[in-house]
Amino acid sequence: DYSRPLSTYLFQRSRIRLLGLLALPMTWLVGVYIVSLALLLVTAF
């Protein structure tokens, strides 16, 4: 039976729910980190 809602699936798998919650903020943090490293590299030379 494939009629289970997504909320039931995520409730039973807490690691997937946690990964989904943290994916967007971690993407922003890694992006800001890489951009700041690139700017440091550009301004150093």
CHARMM-style PDB file with segment names, atoms N, HN, CA, C and O in Angstrom:
ATOM      1  N   ASP     1       0.839  -1.189   0.000  1.00  0.00      PROA
ATOM      2  CA  ASP     1       0.000   0.000   0.000  1.00  0.00      PROA
ATOM      3  C   ASP     1       0.882   1.249   0.000  1.00  0.00      PROA
ATOM      4  O   ASP     1       1.640   1.488   0.939  1.00  0.00      PROA
ATOM      5  N   TYR     2       0.770   2.028  -1.052  1.00  0.00      PROA
ATOM      6  HN  TYR     2       0.154   1.833  -1.815  1.00  0.00      PROA
ATOM      7  CA  TYR     2       1.603   3.221  -1.211  1.00  0.00      PROA
ATOM      8  C   TYR     2       0.857   4.502  -0.867  1.00  0.00      PROA
ATOM      9  O   TYR     2       1.258   5.581  -1.303  1.00  0.00      PROA
ATOM     10  N   SER     3      -0.212   4.406  -0.101  1.00  0.00      PROA
ATOM     11  HN  SER     3      -0.538   3.529   0.253  1.00  0.00      PROA
ATOM     12  CA  SER     3      -1.029   5.584   0.182  1.00  0.00      PROA
ATOM     13  C   SER     3      -0.640   6.276   1.486  1.00  0.00      PROA
ATOM     14  O   SER     3      -1.349   7.179   1.930  1.00  0.00      PROA
ATOM     15  N   ARG     4       0.481   5.870   2.116  1.00  0.00      PROA
ATOM     16  HN  ARG     4       1.057   5.137   1.754  1.00  0.00      PROA
ATOM     17  CA  ARG     4       0.896   6.547   3.350  1.00  0.00      PROA
ATOM     18  C   ARG     4       1.368   7.956   3.031  1.00  0.00      PROA
ATOM     19  O   ARG     4       2.100   8.156   2.061  1.00  0.00      PROA
ATOM     20  N   PRO     5       0.968   8.918   3.818  1.00  0.00      PROA
ATOM     21  CA  PRO     5       1.394  10.299   3.554  1.00  0.00      PROA
ATOM     22  C   PRO     5       2.867  10.501   3.896  1.00  0.00      PROA
ATOM     23  O   PRO     5       3.480   9.699   4.601  1.00  0.00      PROA
ATOM     24  N   LEU     6       3.402  11.577   3.382  1.00  0.00      PROA
ATOM     25  HN  LEU     6       2.904  12.228   2.810  1.00  0.00      PROA
ATOM     26  CA  LEU     6       4.803  11.904   3.604  1.00  0.00      PROA
ATOM     27  C   LEU     6       5.087  12.168   5.075  1.00  0.00      PROA
ATOM     28  O   LEU     6       6.170  11.848   5.564  1.00  0.00      PROA
ATOM     29  N   SER     7       4.132  12.743   5.777  1.00  0.00      PROA
ATOM     30  HN  SER     7       3.252  13.003   5.379  1.00  0.00      PROA
ATOM     31  CA  SER     7       4.353  13.045   7.196  1.00  0.00      PROA
ATOM     32  C   SER     7       4.561  11.770   8.012  1.00  0.00      PROA
ATOM     33  O   SER     7       5.363  11.758   8.946  1.00  0.00      PROA
ATOM     34  N   THR     8       3.850  10.706   7.671  1.00  0.00      PROA
ATOM     35  HN  THR     8       3.198  10.716   6.913  1.00  0.00      PROA
ATOM     36  CA  THR     8       4.038   9.431   8.370  1.00  0.00      PROA
ATOM     37  C   THR     8       5.423   8.875   8.094  1.00  0.00      PROA
ATOM     38  O   THR     8       6.082   8.359   8.996  1.00  0.00      PROA
ATOM     39  N   TYR     9       5.861   8.980   6.854  1.00  0.00      PROA
ATOM     40  HN  TYR     9       5.326   9.400   6.121  1.00  0.00      PROA
ATOM     41  CA  TYR     9       7.196   8.505   6.479  1.00  0.00      PROA
ATOM     42  C   TYR     9       8.276   9.262   7.244  1.00  0.00      PROA
ATOM     43  O   TYR     9       9.217   8.659   7.759  1.00  0.00      PROA
ATOM     44  N   LEU    10       8.136  10.586   7.316  1.00  0.00      PROA
ATOM     45  HN  LEU    10       7.372  11.075   6.897  1.00  0.00      PROA
ATOM     46  CA  LEU    10       9.142  11.395   8.004  1.00  0.00      PROA
ATOM     47  C   LEU    10       9.081  11.212   9.516  1.00  0.00      PROA
ATOM     48  O   LEU    10      10.103  11.312  10.195  1.00  0.00      PROA
ATOM     49  N   PHE    11       7.895  10.946  10.043  1.00  0.00      PROA
ATOM     50  HN  PHE    11       7.065  10.865   9.491  1.00  0.00      PROA
ATOM     51  CA  PHE    11       7.772  10.729  11.485  1.00  0.00      PROA
ATOM     52  C   PHE    11       8.484   9.447  11.906  1.00  0.00      PROA
ATOM     53  O   PHE    11       9.066   9.381  12.989  1.00  0.00      PROA
ATOM     54  N   GLN    12       8.437   8.443  11.058  1.00  0.00      PROA
ATOM     55  HN  GLN    12       7.965   8.496  10.178  1.00  0.00      PROA
ATOM     56  CA  GLN    12       9.067   7.170  11.389  1.00  0.00      PROA
ATOM     57  C   GLN    12      10.576   7.200  11.159  1.00  0.00      PROA
ATOM     58  O   GLN    12      11.295   6.383  11.734  1.00  0.00      PROA
ATOM     59  N   ARG    13      11.064   8.106  10.348  1.00  0.00      PROA
ATOM     60  HN  ARG    13      10.479   8.769   9.880  1.00  0.00      PROA
ATOM     61  CA  ARG    13      12.491   8.186  10.046  1.00  0.00      PROA
ATOM     62  C   ARG    13      13.005   9.556  10.468  1.00  0.00      PROA
ATOM     63  O   ARG    13      13.013  10.506   9.685  1.00  0.00      PROA
ATOM     64  N   SER    14      13.433   9.635  11.723  1.00  0.00      PROA
ATOM     65  HN  SER    14      13.426   8.863  12.360  1.00  0.00      PROA
ATOM     66  CA  SER    14      13.804  10.933  12.280  1.00  0.00      PROA
ATOM     67  C   SER    14      15.094  11.472  11.674  1.00  0.00      PROA
ATOM     68  O   SER    14      15.282  12.687  11.621  1.00  0.00      PROA
ATOM     69  N   ARG    15      15.984  10.598  11.216  1.00  0.00      PROA
ATOM     70  HN  ARG    15      15.831   9.611  11.259  1.00  0.00      PROA
ATOM     71  CA  ARG    15      17.231  11.094  10.616  1.00  0.00      PROA
ATOM     72  C   ARG    15      16.979  11.786   9.285  1.00  0.00      PROA
ATOM     73  O   ARG    15      17.630  12.782   8.969  1.00  0.00      PROA
ATOM     74  N   ILE    16      16.054  11.275   8.516  1.00  0.00      PROA
ATOM     75  HN  ILE    16      15.525  10.466   8.773  1.00  0.00      PROA
ATOM     76  CA  ILE    16      15.717  11.918   7.244  1.00  0.00      PROA
ATOM     77  C   ILE    16      15.047  13.260   7.502  1.00  0.00      PROA
ATOM     78  O   ILE    16      15.289  14.232   6.786  1.00  0.00      PROA
ATOM     79  N   ARG    17      14.192  13.308   8.542  1.00  0.00      PROA
ATOM     80  HN  ARG    17      13.995  12.518   9.123  1.00  0.00      PROA
ATOM     81  CA  ARG    17      13.547  14.573   8.907  1.00  0.00      PROA
ATOM     82  C   ARG    17      14.581  15.597   9.352  1.00  0.00      PROA
ATOM     83  O   ARG    17      14.496  16.768   8.980  1.00  0.00      PROA
ATOM     84  N   LEU    18      15.557  15.165  10.147  1.00  0.00      PROA
ATOM     85  HN  LEU    18      15.626  14.214  10.450  1.00  0.00      PROA
ATOM     86  CA  LEU    18      16.614  16.058  10.606  1.00  0.00      PROA
ATOM     87  C   LEU    18      17.462  16.544   9.436  1.00  0.00      PROA
ATOM     88  O   LEU    18      17.817  17.721   9.370  1.00  0.00      PROA
ATOM     89  N   LEU    19      17.784  15.642   8.517  1.00  0.00      PROA
ATOM     90  HN  LEU    19      17.495  14.686   8.571  1.00  0.00      PROA
ATOM     91  CA  LEU    19      18.556  16.028   7.339  1.00  0.00      PROA
ATOM     92  C   LEU    19      17.795  17.041   6.490  1.00  0.00      PROA
ATOM     93  O   LEU    19      18.387  17.983   5.964  1.00  0.00      PROA
ATOM     94  N   GLY    20      16.496  16.850   6.356  1.00  0.00      PROA
ATOM     95  HN  GLY    20      16.014  16.085   6.783  1.00  0.00      PROA
ATOM     96  CA  GLY    20      15.690  17.799   5.603  1.00  0.00      PROA
ATOM     97  C   GLY    20      15.614  19.163   6.257  1.00  0.00      PROA
ATOM     98  O   GLY    20      15.597  20.188   5.575  1.00  0.00      PROA
ATOM     99  N   LEU    21      15.568  19.176   7.577  1.00  0.00      PROA
ATOM    100  HN  LEU    21      15.582  18.344   8.131  1.00  0.00      PROA
ATOM    101  CA  LEU    21      15.519  20.453   8.289  1.00  0.00      PROA
ATOM    102  C   LEU    21      16.835  21.213   8.190  1.00  0.00      PROA
ATOM    103  O   LEU    21      16.833  22.441   8.104  1.00  0.00      PROA
ATOM    104  N   LEU    22      17.956  20.502   8.202  1.00  0.00      PROA
ATOM    105  HN  LEU    22      17.958  19.505   8.273  1.00  0.00      PROA
ATOM    106  CA  LEU    22      19.260  21.152   8.244  1.00  0.00      PROA
ATOM    107  C   LEU    22      19.872  21.393   6.871  1.00  0.00      PROA
ATOM    108  O   LEU    22      20.891  22.076   6.770  1.00  0.00      PROA
ATOM    109  N   ALA    23      19.282  20.853   5.819  1.00  0.00      PROA
ATOM    110  HN  ALA    23      18.454  20.298   5.901  1.00  0.00      PROA
ATOM    111  CA  ALA    23      19.906  20.939   4.498  1.00  0.00      PROA
ATOM    112  C   ALA    23      20.017  22.380   4.005  1.00  0.00      PROA
ATOM    113  O   ALA    23      21.083  22.783   3.539  1.00  0.00      PROA
ATOM    114  N   LEU    24      18.956  23.154   4.094  1.00  0.00      PROA
ATOM    115  HN  LEU    24      18.091  22.827   4.473  1.00  0.00      PROA
ATOM    116  CA  LEU    24      18.995  24.521   3.570  1.00  0.00      PROA
ATOM    117  C   LEU    24      19.898  25.447   4.385  1.00  0.00      PROA
ATOM    118  O   LEU    24      20.693  26.171   3.785  1.00  0.00      PROA
ATOM    119  N   PRO    25      19.821  25.463   5.714  1.00  0.00      PROA
ATOM    120  CA  PRO    25      20.752  26.323   6.457  1.00  0.00      PROA
ATOM    121  C   PRO    25      22.212  25.934   6.257  1.00  0.00      PROA
ATOM    122  O   PRO    25      23.076  26.807   6.174  1.00  0.00      PROA
ATOM    123  N   MET    26      22.501  24.632   6.179  1.00  0.00      PROA
ATOM    124  HN  MET    26      21.799  23.923   6.247  1.00  0.00      PROA
ATOM    125  CA  MET    26      23.884  24.210   5.969  1.00  0.00      PROA
ATOM    126  C   MET    26      24.371  24.607   4.583  1.00  0.00      PROA
ATOM    127  O   MET    26      25.544  24.939   4.410  1.00  0.00      PROA
ATOM    128  N   THR    27      23.484  24.576   3.594  1.00  0.00      PROA
ATOM    129  HN  THR    27      22.532  24.306   3.733  1.00  0.00      PROA
ATOM    130  CA  THR    27      23.858  25.016   2.251  1.00  0.00      PROA
ATOM    131  C   THR    27      24.227  26.491   2.260  1.00  0.00      PROA
ATOM    132  O   THR    27      25.210  26.888   1.635  1.00  0.00      PROA
ATOM    133  N   TRP    28      23.445  27.311   2.968  1.00  0.00      PROA
ATOM    134  HN  TRP    28      22.646  26.989   3.476  1.00  0.00      PROA
ATOM    135  CA  TRP    28      23.764  28.736   3.075  1.00  0.00      PROA
ATOM    136  C   TRP    28      25.094  28.955   3.771  1.00  0.00      PROA
ATOM    137  O   TRP    28      25.910  29.756   3.315  1.00  0.00      PROA
ATOM    138  N   LEU    29      25.321  28.250   4.873  1.00  0.00      PROA
ATOM    139  HN  LEU    29      24.658  27.599   5.244  1.00  0.00      PROA
ATOM    140  CA  LEU    29      26.563  28.435   5.627  1.00  0.00      PROA
ATOM    141  C   LEU    29      27.781  28.028   4.808  1.00  0.00      PROA
ATOM    142  O   LEU    29      28.790  28.733   4.802  1.00  0.00      PROA
ATOM    143  N   VAL    30      27.693  26.907   4.123  1.00  0.00      PROA
ATOM    144  HN  VAL    30      26.874  26.335   4.127  1.00  0.00      PROA
ATOM    145  CA  VAL    30      28.812  26.461   3.288  1.00  0.00      PROA
ATOM    146  C   VAL    30      29.024  27.425   2.134  1.00  0.00      PROA
ATOM    147  O   VAL    30      30.165  27.705   1.768  1.00  0.00      PROA
ATOM    148  N   GLY    31      27.949  27.935   1.554  1.00  0.00      PROA
ATOM    149  HN  GLY    31      27.021  27.707   1.851  1.00  0.00      PROA
ATOM    150  CA  GLY    31      28.075  28.900   0.464  1.00  0.00      PROA
ATOM    151  C   GLY    31      28.740  30.190   0.907  1.00  0.00      PROA
ATOM    152  O   GLY    31      29.613  30.706   0.210  1.00  0.00      PROA
ATOM    153  N   VAL    32      28.342  30.716   2.053  1.00  0.00      PROA
ATOM    154  HN  VAL    32      27.632  30.297   2.619  1.00  0.00      PROA
ATOM    155  CA  VAL    32      28.962  31.936   2.580  1.00  0.00      PROA
ATOM    156  C   VAL    32      30.425  31.687   2.899  1.00  0.00      PROA
ATOM    157  O   VAL    32      31.267  32.552   2.658  1.00  0.00      PROA
ATOM    158  N   TYR    33      30.739  30.521   3.436  1.00  0.00      PROA
ATOM    159  HN  TYR    33      30.056  29.818   3.633  1.00  0.00      PROA
ATOM    160  CA  TYR    33      32.116  30.168   3.771  1.00  0.00      PROA
ATOM    161  C   TYR    33      32.991  30.128   2.515  1.00  0.00      PROA
ATOM    162  O   TYR    33      34.101  30.661   2.516  1.00  0.00      PROA
ATOM    163  N   ILE    34      32.501  29.504   1.459  1.00  0.00      PROA
ATOM    164  HN  ILE    34      31.600  29.071   1.458  1.00  0.00      PROA
ATOM    165  CA  ILE    34      33.280  29.395   0.222  1.00  0.00      PROA
ATOM    166  C   ILE    34      33.456  30.760  -0.426  1.00  0.00      PROA
ATOM    167  O   ILE    34      34.539  31.072  -0.920  1.00  0.00      PROA
ATOM    168  N   VAL    35      32.408  31.579  -0.432  1.00  0.00      PROA
ATOM    169  HN  VAL    35      31.528  31.325  -0.030  1.00  0.00      PROA
ATOM    170  CA  VAL    35      32.513  32.921  -1.015  1.00  0.00      PROA
ATOM    171  C   VAL    35      33.498  33.769  -0.225  1.00  0.00      PROA
ATOM    172  O   VAL    35      34.285  34.508  -0.815  1.00  0.00      PROA
ATOM    173  N   SER    36      33.468  33.674   1.098  1.00  0.00      PROA
ATOM    174  HN  SER    36      32.828  33.073   1.578  1.00  0.00      PROA
ATOM    175  CA  SER    36      34.407  34.466   1.896  1.00  0.00      PROA
ATOM    176  C   SER    36      35.840  33.991   1.695  1.00  0.00      PROA
ATOM    177  O   SER    36      36.757  34.812   1.676  1.00  0.00      PROA
ATOM    178  N   LEU    37      36.053  32.701   1.547  1.00  0.00      PROA
ATOM    179  HN  LEU    37      35.308  32.034   1.563  1.00  0.00      PROA
ATOM    180  CA  LEU    37      37.395  32.209   1.246  1.00  0.00      PROA
ATOM    181  C   LEU    37      37.873  32.708  -0.114  1.00  0.00      PROA
ATOM    182  O   LEU    37      39.039  33.073  -0.270  1.00  0.00      PROA
ATOM    183  N   ALA    38      36.986  32.724  -1.083  1.00  0.00      PROA
ATOM    184  HN  ALA    38      36.040  32.428  -0.956  1.00  0.00      PROA
ATOM    185  CA  ALA    38      37.354  33.217  -2.409  1.00  0.00      PROA
ATOM    186  C   ALA    38      37.687  34.703  -2.356  1.00  0.00      PROA
ATOM    187  O   ALA    38      38.644  35.143  -2.994  1.00  0.00      PROA
ATOM    188  N   LEU    39      36.918  35.477  -1.610  1.00  0.00      PROA
ATOM    189  HN  LEU    39      36.141  35.120  -1.091  1.00  0.00      PROA
ATOM    190  CA  LEU    39      37.212  36.906  -1.485  1.00  0.00      PROA
ATOM    191  C   LEU    39      38.536  37.147  -0.768  1.00  0.00      PROA
ATOM    192  O   LEU    39      39.282  38.053  -1.140  1.00  0.00      PROA
ATOM    193  N   LEU    40      38.833  36.357   0.243  1.00  0.00      PROA
ATOM    194  HN  LEU    40      38.227  35.621   0.545  1.00  0.00      PROA
ATOM    195  CA  LEU    40      40.127  36.470   0.911  1.00  0.00      PROA
ATOM    196  C   LEU    40      41.269  36.160  -0.052  1.00  0.00      PROA
ATOM    197  O   LEU    40      42.302  36.829  -0.041  1.00  0.00      PROA
ATOM    198  N   LEU    41      41.074  35.148  -0.876  1.00  0.00      PROA
ATOM    199  HN  LEU    41      40.235  34.604  -0.885  1.00  0.00      PROA
ATOM    200  CA  LEU    41      42.108  34.779  -1.847  1.00  0.00      PROA
ATOM    201  C   LEU    41      42.292  35.872  -2.886  1.00  0.00      PROA
ATOM    202  O   LEU    41      43.420  36.159  -3.286  1.00  0.00      PROA
ATOM    203  N   VAL    42      41.204  36.483  -3.327  1.00  0.00      PROA
ATOM    204  HN  VAL    42      40.287  36.249  -3.003  1.00  0.00      PROA
ATOM    205  CA  VAL    42      41.287  37.546  -4.336  1.00  0.00      PROA
ATOM    206  C   VAL    42      41.970  38.778  -3.760  1.00  0.00      PROA
ATOM    207  O   VAL    42      42.805  39.388  -4.427  1.00  0.00      PROA
ATOM    208  N   THR    43      41.630  39.152  -2.542  1.00  0.00      PROA
ATOM    209  HN  THR    43      40.951  38.657  -2.000  1.00  0.00      PROA
ATOM    210  CA  THR    43      42.202  40.372  -1.974  1.00  0.00      PROA
ATOM    211  C   THR    43      43.625  40.177  -1.467  1.00  0.00      PROA
ATOM    212  O   THR    43      44.312  41.160  -1.188  1.00  0.00      PROA
ATOM    213  N   ALA    44      44.083  38.943  -1.343  1.00  0.00      PROA
ATOM    214  HN  ALA    44      43.525  38.144  -1.570  1.00  0.00      PROA
ATOM    215  CA  ALA    44      45.432  38.691  -0.837  1.00  0.00      PROA
ATOM    216  C   ALA    44      46.492  38.957  -1.901  1.00  0.00      PROA
ATOM    217  O   ALA    44      47.647  39.222  -1.568  1.00  0.00      PROA
ATOM    218  N   PHE    45      46.116  38.890  -3.161  1.00  0.00      PROA
ATOM    219  HN  PHE    45      45.178  38.675  -3.430  1.00  0.00      PROA
ATOM    220  CA  PHE    45      47.123  39.048  -4.228  1.00  0.00      PROA
ATOM    221  C   PHE    45      46.863  40.272  -5.070  1.00  0.00      PROA
ATOM    222  OT1 PHE    45      47.613  40.548  -6.006  1.00  0.00      PROA
TER     223      PHE     45
END
